[in-house]
Each structure stands twice: as C-alpha cells, then as structure tokens.
Amino acid sequence: MDANEVKKCIEAGIPGAEAMVTADGTKFNAIVVSAEFEGKTMLAEHKMVYATVDEYIKSGAVHALNIKAYTPEEWAAENA
C-alpha cells in the first residue's frame, strides 16, 4: 500500500475531502480537509478517517496513520 492508495481511500470515503498523504513504509501521515468535519470533535474526525482505511489497518498494510483533520475554514486559517 502506498500513500496514493491511502489518499484515494480517504477521498472516496469522505465526500468532498481533499487528502495529502505521505508514507514511511507502513506508517502514514494524512492531512485531510473536508466540510464534513464541521461541528465534529477531533475524535469523531479521526474515526471518520480511520473508517476509510480500516480494512488495511486490520490486514497490516497500514501499520500507523497520523491524522490532522481540518474544515476548509480551519485549513485556510492554518495556511494564512
């Protein structure tokens, strides 16, 4: 499993999401921006992202996934 495959899974599983994913072996870092995160807790956001790659976590193809989740407004403020 590579970073592009993880990106595709996240973007397919969360409507309107944009994911930027990097990898170091089976350890992945994901920045995910989606309006779907609006009003959700960090835990809820992370659960949404984990659910998109759950089968790969269970199989061991993804050993670790570090997530930074943002709404579009939060992402814009972060990069202002």
N, C-alpha and C positions, 0 to 999 in steps of 0.2 A: 504494500500500500504506500502510495506516495502523497505528497502534500496536495497535488492537484486533485487526486481522487477524494481526499478528505474535504477539500473545498467544494467539490461537486455535490457530495453527500449533504453537507451543511446547507448549501444554497437550494438544493432540491427539497430539503426537509423543512425549511423555514421560508414561507412565502416572502418574496421581496428582499431576502437577505443578500448582503454582499460579504463574502468571507475572504480574508487574506491569511493564508496558512503557510507556515514553514515547518520543516521537519529535520530531525536529527535521529536517523534510524526509525524506531517505532515511537519516538517521542515527538509530539506535535504541539505547535503554538498556533492559536487561532484568534484573530481579531474578527469579530462578527458585528456587522451593523445592520439593524433591522428595526422597522417601525413596530414590529410585533413585540418588542421588548418594552414598549411604552407602558408605564404603570406597574411593571413587574419587579419583584425583588431580584437581587443578584442570584440567589439560589434558584429561583424559577427560570431565569435566563439561562443559567448553566445547564439545568435539567433539559431545557428545550434543545440546546446544542448537543449535549450528550446523547439524547434520544436519536439524533440523526446518524450517529456512528456506533450505536450500541452493539450491533452485531459484530463489528470489527474489534471493539473492545473485548467482547466475550471470546472472540476467536484468538485474540492475542496480536492481531495485525496492528492494532493501535494499543500501545502499552500505556501511554500517558497523553493527556490532552489538556494543555493550559489554555484557558479561555479568558478573553477580555471582550465583554459584550457591551455594545453601545446602541442607543437610539440614534437616529440621524442627527438630532439636535446635539446630543452629547458628543458625538463624533466631530461635528463641526466646531464645537467649543474646545474640544481637546486639540484640534489642529489649527486653531485661530492664531 
